[in-house]
Amino acid sequence: MTRIFSSFLIVGLFWAAALSCTAQRQTEYKTVKILTTTGDRSQELVESTAGLLPAASYDRASIVISPSQRYQTVYGFGAALTGSTCYNLMQMTPENRRAFLTQTFSPSQGLGSSYVRISIGCSDFSLSEYTLCDKEGIENFALTDEEKNYIIPILKEVLTINPQLKIIGSPWTAPRWMKVNSLSDLTTHNQWTSGQLNPKFYSDYAEYFAKWIEAMRDNGIAITALTIQNEPLNRGNSASMYMGWEEQRDFIKQALGKTLQQHNLATKVYLFDHNYNYDGIESQKNYPTRILEDAEAAKYVAGSAFHNYGGSADEITRVKNAFPDKEVIFTETSIGTWNDGRNLSRRLTEDMEELGLRTLQNGCSAVLVWNLMLDEKGAPNREGGCKTCFGAVDIASNGYTQITRNSHYFVIGHLSAVIKPEAVRIGVKYQNMPTVQCLAFENPDKSIGVVLINKEKESHTLTLQVGNSKTTQTIPANAVVSLLIR
């Protein structure tokens, strides 16, 4: 009996200690940093702070955050540093550029954006059409003046501000001498637009990727990840190349995966990099999962990447459910004349709902938007590319001093400010708040990042509870509010 009593006593003491630790952990939340942006621009990334109060047992909070419910890990949020973006940034004075990049990328003095996308060779927002090996023969690979004079200097400056920056690269086309009209017509396709990769150049093209990663590394820039082809189902961009899923699968397993390993490169490889709806091409539906079904190809692949110019973010969940051990990231979306892109009153909450709520709730591990900065004309741009796109930021070309922040800047800023790299999405339970939408993450330092969206025409006051702490917040009409709870 004594032994039994002692056993019960030990167990009881264990659970008491565990409960005590839990209670202590829950009462550690004491302050809230608040960031507010409204669609009418009366508040743009306005900071404030508040305290937290103990949550009494009889409280019924509007939203309850549940750190014990855990989902995907996220790596960061950001925008594309295209050639056009870097050109505009380089027209600013060094002092103004540094101030803007610090606000955008600094984890301690700014919003902490932590992921960028760059092109491998040109994109449709480069200063010219080019690849890194325009003269036939992979031995002729070399970085161009656009990398040396614009992209690399900007990347280096950003890395001094945020040394943990992640970088993903995407090609818009292979060198033209590697392209053919089609896989049934192997005539050289000496054009920037369309064409397909000639299978006889698989090894050379794999070397092209490896040489690019090494060239960037030699310039002090580590490449985190790559996609094999930007928009592989889009034949019509100013620089483009068609690559069906079977081609991408064969290129990975026959050449790219082995080549990266031979060069001892740990750069992640993401599939697809195109629209949720596979551009409506029946034979290309389920593009990434078809490749992942091939074990030889899948072993070289980290996951899949999507754009949202067609289809629904629900496709992220379908792909995640099919291959839960593989990641999904979101790599491109744009604003422009077609979606009233400079109308913050409309775009702010719509874009946060689409790019924050829908992508992340469906299991995305990173979110990137298109050009970080274009001028007021959406330039520099080229014939055949997008001439109706806007940047996340507009800069006035008359002096390059006046900046207007558009919805995508605020979306990425609000996410980055409170959701840190390696954060884990956690549970959110609504109890009596049907109008405000919410995302929550636990950061590596155990702080809680929360993003709230109010699409309504009137403000809403809510009580948010995490652990044994609560905070009451008024979310303005048509607004996004981010909370960092410590």
Secondary structure, DSSP 8 states (H G I E B T S, - for coil): -HHHHHHHHHHHHHHHHHHHHHHHHHTT--EEEEEEEETTSS-SSEEEEEE-EE--TT---SEEEEEEEEEEEE-EEEEE--HHHHHHHHHS-HHHHHHHHHHHH-TTTS----EEEEEES--TTSSS---S--SSSGGG----HHIIIIIHHHHHHHHHH-TT-EEEEEES---GGGEES-SS--SB--SSSS-EE-GGGHHHHHHHHHHHHHHHHHTT----EEES-SSTT---SSS--B--HHHHHHHIIIIIHHHHHHTT---EEEEEEEETTGGG-GGGTTHHHHHHTSHHHHTT--EEEEE-SSS-THHHHHHHHH-TTSEEEEEE--EEGGGTTT-HHHHHHHHIIIIIIIHHHTT-SEEEEEESEEETTS-S--TTS-SSEE-SEEE-TTTS--EEE-HHHHHHHHHHHHS-TTEEEEEEEESS-SSEEEEEEE-TTS-EEEEEEE-SSS-EEEEEEETTEEEEEEE-TTEEEEEEE-
